[in-house]
Amino acid sequence: MDSDDSRQDLPFDDLARTAEAIARTAEISARVHDEVGEHLPSAAEHAARDRMFAAAEREAAEAYRARRIPPPHVREAIKASGSAEEAQAYAEKQRQEQQREAAQPGPGPEQPPAAGRHD
């Protein structure tokens, strides 16, 4: 690896470390909200959003370590963790996507490729 390659890796390494630190912070926040749950009605919901955020940040860190940009669903989950309304909209979108996938017919028996095609 030459010096140009190592410099290019630095932003991804920094982003990965930052995403991991954010995930750890979100997990701590979730635990705090769990502890105050009996005194604060919205604490359980907030803790769930914190955990969703932490999981998405960990997935983002994995992408950064692989020198990739996090996929759209990870970016959407991070954005959705910001408020109850966004989290609810994200959960609804995920549910709808799962229903669509379940409604699609599965792959039938495997067919040989058509003559002349080599996919």
C-alpha positions, 0 to 999 in steps of 0.5 A, a space after each residue: 500500500 503506498 502513501 496515497 492509498 493509506 491516506 484514502 483509507 483514513 476517512 473511512 477509518 475515521 468514519 467507522 470509529 465515529 459510527 462505533 462511538 455513536 453506537 456505544 453512546 446510543 446504547 448507554 442512552 437506551 439503558 438510561 431510558 430503561 432505568 427511568 421508564 417507570 417515571 417517564 412514560 415515553 422512555 421505553 419508546 425512546 430506548 427503542 429508538 436509541 437501540 435502532 440508532 445504535 444498530 444502524 450506526 454499527 452497520 454503517 461502521 461495517 460498511 465504512 470498514 469495507 470502504 463502502 458508503 452505508 446502504 440506503 436502509 441504514 441511512 434511513 434507519 439513522 434518520 428515522 431514529 431521530 423522532 417518534 414520528 420518523 421511527 413510526 414511518 420507518 417501521 411502517 415502510 419496513 412492514 410494507 416492504 416485508 408484506 410485498 416480499 411475502 406476496 411475491 411468488 417464490 422462485 419456481 423450479 430452476 429453468 436452464 438458460 434460454 438458448 444463446 444466453 449465458 447470464 
